Amino acid sequence: MKKVLVVDDDRDIREIMMMILEDEGYVVSGLDNGSAVIATVRETRPDVLLLDVQLGDRDGRDICRELKDTPNTHDIPIIMVSATHGWSALRDKNCHANDFLAKPFDVAELLSHVKRFAA
């Protein structure tokens, strides 16, 4: 079974994403801040990481760049999620995300993005 890590400081959005993915058979875990993302990714090796751009304590783009610049985590697909930032903001920070999902999103859109990398 494929593992997905959802990182979003908005509890409602995080829980909805987790519920949708669990209903599709993914093993899902979630974090509500950026401080533990690096350690959690190294420990759990998710197949896909859904990472909010604006977290309360860290910029998700910086976390993305750090994971992509680290040899043992650079191959983990990262889908950045944001209601306020687009692809250009990701390029500006050189985070090298694999994909982008705009909020609000519908269920089919979320699943399509995750399935693309968890196949």
C-alpha positions in Angstrom: 0.0 0.0 0.0 1.2 3.5 -0.9 2.0 6.0 1.9 1.1 9.6 1.7 2.1 12.3 4.1 -0.2 15.4 4.2 1.3 18.6 5.7 -1.1 21.5 6.2 -1.6 23.8 9.2 -5.3 24.1 8.4 -6.8 21.2 10.4 -10.0 21.0 8.3 -8.2 20.8 5.0 -5.6 18.3 6.3 -8.3 16.0 7.7 -10.4 16.2 4.5 -7.4 15.3 2.4 -6.4 12.5 4.7 -10.0 11.1 4.7 -10.3 11.2 0.9 -6.9 9.5 0.5 -7.6 6.8 3.1 -10.9 6.1 1.4 -8.9 5.3 -1.7 -6.7 2.8 0.1 -3.6 4.9 0.8 -1.8 4.8 4.2 -2.0 8.4 5.2 -0.4 10.4 8.0 -0.5 14.1 8.6 1.4 16.9 10.2 0.1 20.3 11.2 3.4 22.3 11.0 6.7 22.3 9.2 9.0 21.6 12.1 8.8 17.8 11.9 8.5 17.3 8.1 12.1 16.6 7.3 12.5 14.0 10.2 9.1 12.4 9.4 10.0 12.1 5.7 13.3 10.5 6.5 11.8 8.0 9.0 8.6 7.0 7.1 9.7 7.4 3.4 6.3 8.4 2.0 5.5 7.6 -1.6 4.0 11.1 -2.0 4.2 14.2 0.1 1.4 16.8 -0.1 3.0 20.0 1.3 1.2 23.3 2.0 3.2 26.4 0.8 2.2 28.5 3.8 2.7 26.8 7.1 2.5 28.6 10.4 6.0 28.0 11.4 7.9 27.4 8.1 7.6 28.1 4.4 6.8 24.9 2.6 8.9 25.9 -0.3 12.0 25.9 1.9 11.1 22.4 3.2 10.6 21.2 -0.4 14.0 22.6 -1.5 15.7 21.0 1.5 14.2 17.6 0.7 15.0 17.9 -3.0 18.6 18.9 -2.1 19.1 15.9 0.1 20.3 12.7 -1.6 18.2 10.2 0.4 14.9 12.2 0.0 15.3 14.0 -3.4 13.4 11.2 -5.2 10.2 11.5 -3.1 7.5 13.2 -5.2 6.3 16.5 -3.6 3.0 18.1 -4.5 2.8 21.6 -3.3 -0.6 22.9 -2.2 -1.7 26.5 -2.0 -4.6 28.9 -2.2 -2.4 31.9 -2.7 0.7 30.8 -4.5 1.1 29.3 -8.0 3.9 27.6 -10.0 5.7 30.9 -10.4 6.1 31.3 -6.6 7.5 27.8 -6.4 10.1 28.5 -9.2 11.0 31.7 -7.4 12.1 29.7 -4.4 13.7 26.9 -6.5 11.9 24.3 -4.5 11.8 21.8 -7.4 8.4 20.4 -6.5 7.0 17.7 -8.8 3.5 19.1 -9.0 1.2 21.8 -7.8 -2.4 21.6 -6.5 -4.4 24.8 -6.1 -6.9 25.2 -3.2 -9.8 24.8 -3.4 -9.6 21.5 -5.2 -12.2 18.9 -5.9 -11.8 15.2 -4.9 -11.1 14.0 -8.4 -8.4 16.6 -8.8 -6.7 15.6 -5.6 -6.8 11.9 -6.4 -5.5 12.5 -9.9 -2.5 14.4 -8.7 -1.7 11.8 -6.0 -2.3 8.8 -8.3 0.1 10.3 -10.9 3.0 9.8 -8.5 1.8 6.9 -6.4 1.4 4.5 -9.3 
